[in-house]
Amino acid sequence: MSSATGTTARTAAALAAGCAIALLYPAAPAGAAGSVHISKIYYDSPGTDNRSNASLNGEYVQIKNSTSRGVSLKGWVLADASNHKYTFLRYTLGAGRTVTVRTGSGSDTSATTYQGRRAYVWNNDRDKATLRKAGGATVDTCAYNNSRADYKIC
């Protein structure tokens, strides 16, 4: 076999292998970089658990949008393992932004929303947060099992 024929055969084999790999590992679609995810759960509010609004607001969940565009969270649900649910009404989480979902009451802002509860949601020893889209599809979960810490970075 001549060197030109051998080179052509090797080139064809390399091209075929490259195509096979591309089929197994397709490129990510544009805009798929990043995600909306639970980034932190502060489950044991500072001080005594006395059900004051300040204490209730000391426990919270942070949700981060690491995509390059705003994401509407309208109808999305944040729930714990006991199925205490918080549903986002009209809310868009900006690109690269984080929203803090506090348990107690307060005035919603672009960075903080309030569940308006008078009792704690997140157990001080173990629990699981689940974030779901309006249609019910799970977007992210974060669980913890540690009574010696106050929060979990997800």
N, C-alpha and C positions, 0 to 999 in steps of 0.2 A: 504494500500500500504506500502510495507516495505521501510525502509530508503534507501536501496541500489537501489530499483526501483525508488524512488523519486529523488535520486541523479543523476541517469542515465537520467531520464526525464528532469531534470533541465539542465544538461550538454548538452543534445541534443538540447534543446530549445535555450540555449545560443550560441551554435555552429551555429544553423540555423539563428539566429539573426545576428551574426557576418558575415556570408556569405552574407546575404541580404544587410548589410551595405557596404560590399566590392564591391558588384555589383553596388550600387548607387554611391559610391565614389571610383573609381578605382585609383590605385597608379599612380602618374605621371611617364611618361616614363623617362628612364635614359637620362640625358643631357637636360631635359626640364627646369632645374633650371635656373633662370635668363632670361634676354631678351635683345633685342636691342631696345632702346627707346630714344625718345627726352627727354633730361634732363634739358635743359635751352634754353630760347630764350632771347637774349639781343636785344630788338627791338628799343630802342631809344639811338642811339650812343651818346657818350659824346660830349658836345659842340654844336656849331651851325651846323645845317644840310646844309652844303655848297657843297655837292657832291664831296668833295676831296676824294682821295683814302683812306686816313687815316680815314675820317669820315665814308665812306662806310664800311670799315673793322671794324668799331666800332660796327656795328650790325652783329649779328651772331646767329647761332643755334648750340647747342652741342648735339651730339648723343653718347650715352653710350652703350657699350656692357658689360652687367653684367653676361654673360655666362662664362663658363670655357674653351671655345675654340674660335679661331678666326672665324669671319663671313665675307664672301665675300659680299660686297655691290655693286658689279658690276651690273649696270642697275637699282639700286634702285633710287627712286626719292623723293626729298624733295620739297614740294610745299606749297605756301601760299593760302589763301582763293581766291585770284584773279587768281590763277593758274600760277603764276611765278614758273617755275620748274628748279631745279638743278638735273642733273643726274650724279650719280657716274660712272666713267669709270672703270678703274681697281683699286680697293681699297679693302683691307682686314682690318677690324677693329679687332685688337687683343683682346684677352680675358681680360676683366677688363679695357679696354681702352676707351678713349673718343676722338672723332674727332670733331673739331670746323670747321663749314662751314661758312666762312666769305663772305660777299656780294661783296666786291671789288676785286681787282687784287692782285696777289702775287705768290710766288713759293710754290707749294704744298709740304707738308712734311707728315710724318707719323701721325702727330697730328693735322694738319690744311690743309684744302682745300679751294680754292677760286672759287667763282662763276664767277668772271671776269665781273661784271656788272658795269655800269656807273650811275645807279640810285638805289635808295633804294627799298628794297623788303618789309620789315616788317613795317606795319603801326604803328605810335607812340601811337595809342589809343586802337585799337582792331584788331585782326587778328587770324588766325588759321594755325598752321603748321601741315602738314600731311606727314608722312613717309610711302612710299609704296615699296614693293618688285618689282623686275623686271617684274613680271607677272601682277602687278596691285593690288595685295592684300594689304590692309592697315595694317601696322605694328603698328603704333602709331599715335596719334594726341595730340596736346596741343594748347589750345586756351587761349587768354587773352582779357581783357576788362578793361583797367586801364590806363589812361593818366597821372596819378600821379606817376607811377613807370617807371623804365627804362628797367626792365627785369622781366621774369617769370621763376620760378623754376617749372619744370613740374613733 
